[in-house]
Amino acid sequence: MDLRNNLLKGTHVAPPLVISPVLNMESASVSETEREYCYYVELGDFSVLRNLSKRILDQEQWSFPTNGRGTMRMRKEVEIQLDYEEAVATPVGDVSYTQTLKLWKDAAYTGVSLSNEVTFPVDEKTFAAFKHLSDNGMTKRRFEIPFEFTLVPEEGEEVGKKLPALLEVDVFFDSEGHYQPWAKIDVETKAILNQAPTFPFPVGEVIEPTAEKSVRDHILNTYFLTRK
């Protein structure tokens, strides 16, 4: 009877959890903070991307919605070589599978992200299960292009100061296997950019990271996303 009364009163002492809950990000292992600017651009000549790239990757990735503090996705990826004359893409490495958690330091994503990333390998079955549950993905070809841009000097700064960066140019495919006219360019840099850099290849219209959300969403949903 005493035990029953204790249970009803919520005073029964339970053994503690063996695994304590993670209460904050200080308890997790994360990568170095990076700043990434995301531009949407019109492209015409795609062949020039191959000549500028240090690496070309074919990627398939799927995402899950989160609580608004970051993103969660899994990616299948393989490095390739391109032969535009023969219209052939040849794998040059093994297929890899990874999961990435991107943790935004800002309250919400605005096309410019200051974030930590956690990336770890998964196996093919885990990727397949994640894909089965997701309805939001991207199938794309990524061109990694080393880049050096000239900073617009602030008062008292050196004129013509250059800073290295990496351009991740993602191109997407239509239903017939042709490249879409719009591409996504992520610029990874430690600098604060107030305007789009001069890209080392011809571009048409450029949608800035800070453009109206409705404008960016239209490009994203029309040309980039794969939906089931």
C-alpha positions as CSV (number, residue, x, y, z in Angstrom):
1,M,0.0,0.0,0.0
2,D,2.8,2.4,0.8
3,L,4.4,1.7,-2.7
4,R,1.0,2.4,-4.4
5,N,0.6,5.6,-2.5
6,N,4.2,6.7,-3.4
7,L,3.5,6.0,-7.1
8,L,0.3,7.9,-7.1
9,K,2.0,10.9,-5.5
10,G,4.9,10.8,-8.0
11,T,7.4,10.3,-5.2
12,H,8.8,6.9,-6.2
13,V,12.5,7.2,-6.9
14,A,13.5,5.9,-10.4
15,P,17.0,4.9,-11.4
16,P,18.7,7.7,-13.5
17,L,19.1,7.4,-17.3
18,V,22.3,5.7,-18.3
19,I,22.5,8.1,-21.3
20,S,22.1,11.7,-20.2
21,P,20.2,14.0,-22.7
22,V,22.3,16.5,-24.7
23,L,21.1,19.8,-23.6
24,N,23.2,22.2,-25.7
25,M,25.6,22.3,-28.6
26,E,28.6,22.6,-26.3
27,S,28.2,18.9,-25.7
28,A,28.4,18.0,-29.4
29,S,31.4,17.8,-31.7
30,V,31.0,20.2,-34.6
31,S,33.1,21.6,-37.4
32,E,34.7,25.1,-37.7
33,T,32.2,27.9,-38.3
34,E,31.9,28.8,-42.0
35,R,30.3,31.6,-43.8
36,E,28.5,30.6,-47.0
37,Y,26.7,32.9,-49.6
38,C,24.2,31.3,-51.9
39,Y,23.6,32.9,-55.3
40,Y,21.2,31.8,-58.0
41,V,22.5,32.6,-61.5
42,E,21.6,32.1,-65.1
43,L,24.2,30.1,-67.1
44,G,24.6,29.6,-70.8
45,D,28.0,28.0,-71.5
46,F,28.3,25.0,-69.2
47,S,31.4,23.6,-70.8
48,V,33.6,26.3,-69.3
49,L,32.8,25.0,-65.8
50,R,34.7,21.8,-66.5
51,N,37.9,23.6,-67.5
52,L,37.9,25.7,-64.3
53,S,37.0,22.9,-61.9
54,K,39.5,21.1,-59.6
55,R,36.8,18.4,-59.0
56,I,33.4,17.5,-60.5
57,L,30.9,15.5,-58.4
58,D,27.5,13.9,-59.2
59,Q,25.3,14.2,-56.1
60,E,21.9,13.0,-55.0
61,Q,20.6,14.3,-51.7
62,W,17.5,14.2,-49.6
63,S,16.4,16.5,-46.7
64,F,14.1,16.5,-43.7
65,P,12.4,19.5,-42.2
66,T,13.8,20.7,-38.9
67,N,12.8,23.1,-36.1
68,G,14.1,26.0,-38.1
69,R,17.5,26.1,-36.5
70,G,19.3,24.3,-39.3
71,T,19.1,21.6,-42.0
72,M,19.4,17.8,-42.1
73,R,20.3,15.9,-45.2
74,M,21.9,12.7,-46.6
75,R,23.9,12.7,-49.7
76,K,25.1,10.1,-52.2
77,E,28.2,11.4,-54.1
78,V,30.8,10.2,-56.7
79,E,33.6,12.1,-58.4
80,I,33.4,12.0,-62.2
81,Q,35.2,13.1,-65.4
82,L,33.2,14.7,-68.2
83,D,33.6,14.3,-72.0
84,Y,31.3,16.8,-73.6
85,E,32.1,15.6,-77.1
86,E,30.9,12.1,-76.3
87,A,28.3,13.3,-73.8
88,V,29.8,10.8,-71.2
89,A,30.2,11.1,-67.4
90,T,32.7,8.5,-66.1
91,P,33.1,7.8,-62.4
92,V,36.7,8.0,-61.1
93,G,36.1,7.0,-57.5
94,D,33.9,5.1,-55.1
95,V,30.4,6.2,-54.2
96,S,30.2,7.7,-50.8
97,Y,27.2,8.3,-48.4
98,T,27.2,11.0,-45.8
99,Q,24.8,12.7,-43.4
100,T,25.2,16.4,-42.7
101,L,23.6,18.5,-40.0
102,K,24.0,22.2,-40.6
103,L,23.4,24.4,-37.5
104,W,22.7,28.0,-38.2
105,K,24.0,30.6,-35.9
106,D,21.4,33.1,-37.1
107,A,17.8,32.9,-36.1
108,A,16.7,32.0,-39.7
109,Y,18.3,31.2,-43.0
110,T,18.4,34.2,-45.4
111,G,20.6,33.0,-48.2
112,V,23.7,33.9,-46.2
113,S,24.5,31.3,-43.6
114,L,26.9,31.4,-40.7
115,S,26.9,27.9,-39.4
116,N,28.6,24.8,-37.9
117,E,28.4,21.5,-39.8
118,V,28.4,18.0,-38.5
119,T,29.1,15.4,-41.2
120,F,29.6,11.7,-40.8
121,P,29.5,8.6,-43.1
122,V,26.5,6.4,-43.4
123,D,25.9,3.2,-45.5
124,E,23.8,2.6,-48.6
125,K,20.9,1.1,-46.7
126,T,20.7,4.1,-44.3
127,F,20.7,6.4,-47.3
128,A,18.0,4.4,-49.0
129,A,15.8,4.5,-45.9
130,F,16.3,8.2,-45.5
131,K,15.4,8.8,-49.2
132,H,12.3,6.6,-48.8
133,L,11.0,8.8,-45.9
134,S,11.9,12.2,-47.5
135,D,9.9,14.0,-50.2
136,N,12.4,16.8,-50.8
137,G,15.7,16.3,-52.6
138,M,18.2,17.5,-55.2
139,T,19.9,15.6,-58.0
140,K,22.8,17.7,-59.3
141,R,26.3,18.0,-60.7
142,R,28.7,20.1,-58.6
143,F,31.7,21.9,-60.1
144,E,34.3,22.9,-57.4
145,I,36.1,25.9,-58.6
146,P,39.0,27.6,-56.7
147,F,38.6,31.3,-56.8
148,E,40.3,34.5,-55.6
149,F,38.3,37.7,-55.4
150,T,39.3,41.3,-54.7
151,L,37.8,42.8,-51.6
152,V,36.1,46.1,-51.8
153,P,38.4,48.0,-49.3
154,E,36.9,49.6,-46.2
155,E,38.4,52.9,-45.0
156,G,42.0,52.4,-44.0
157,E,42.3,48.9,-45.6
158,E,44.7,47.8,-48.3
159,V,43.4,48.5,-51.9
160,G,43.2,45.4,-54.1
161,K,43.5,42.9,-51.2
162,K,42.7,39.4,-52.5
163,L,41.1,36.5,-50.6
164,P,40.8,32.9,-51.7
165,A,37.4,31.2,-51.8
166,L,35.8,28.1,-53.2
167,L,32.9,28.3,-55.6
168,E,30.5,25.3,-55.4
169,V,28.5,25.5,-58.7
170,D,25.5,23.2,-58.7
171,V,23.8,22.5,-62.0
172,F,20.5,20.7,-62.3
173,F,18.8,18.5,-64.9
174,D,15.4,18.8,-66.6
175,S,13.2,15.7,-67.4
176,E,15.1,15.1,-70.7
177,G,18.6,15.1,-69.0
178,H,19.6,18.6,-70.2
179,Y,21.0,21.2,-67.8
180,Q,18.5,23.7,-66.4
181,P,19.2,27.4,-67.2
182,W,19.6,28.3,-63.6
183,A,22.4,27.2,-61.3
184,K,23.1,27.6,-57.6
185,I,26.5,28.9,-56.5
186,D,27.7,28.6,-52.9
187,V,30.6,30.8,-52.1
188,E,32.6,29.6,-49.0
189,T,34.7,32.4,-47.5
190,K,35.7,34.0,-44.3
191,A,35.0,37.4,-45.7
192,I,31.8,39.5,-45.4
193,L,30.5,40.1,-49.0
194,N,28.3,43.1,-49.6
195,Q,27.8,42.3,-53.3
196,A,28.2,39.3,-55.6
197,P,31.8,38.6,-56.7
198,T,32.7,38.8,-60.4
199,F,32.5,35.1,-61.3
200,P,35.2,33.7,-63.5
201,F,32.7,32.5,-66.2
202,P,29.8,34.3,-68.0
203,V,26.6,34.6,-66.1
204,G,23.3,36.2,-66.9
205,E,20.9,37.4,-64.2
206,V,22.1,37.0,-60.6
207,I,19.7,36.5,-57.7
208,E,21.5,37.8,-54.5
209,P,21.3,35.9,-51.2
210,T,19.3,38.8,-49.7
211,A,16.7,38.9,-52.5
212,E,13.0,38.5,-51.8
213,K,12.2,35.1,-50.5
214,S,9.4,34.6,-53.0
215,V,11.9,35.2,-55.9
216,R,14.4,32.7,-54.5
217,D,11.7,30.2,-53.7
218,H,10.4,30.4,-57.3
219,I,13.8,29.5,-58.7
220,L,14.3,26.8,-56.0
221,N,11.0,25.1,-56.6
222,T,11.0,25.4,-60.4
223,Y,14.6,24.4,-61.2
224,F,16.4,22.9,-58.3
225,L,14.2,20.7,-56.1
226,T,13.3,17.1,-56.8
227,R,9.9,16.1,-55.4
228,K,8.3,12.7,-55.2
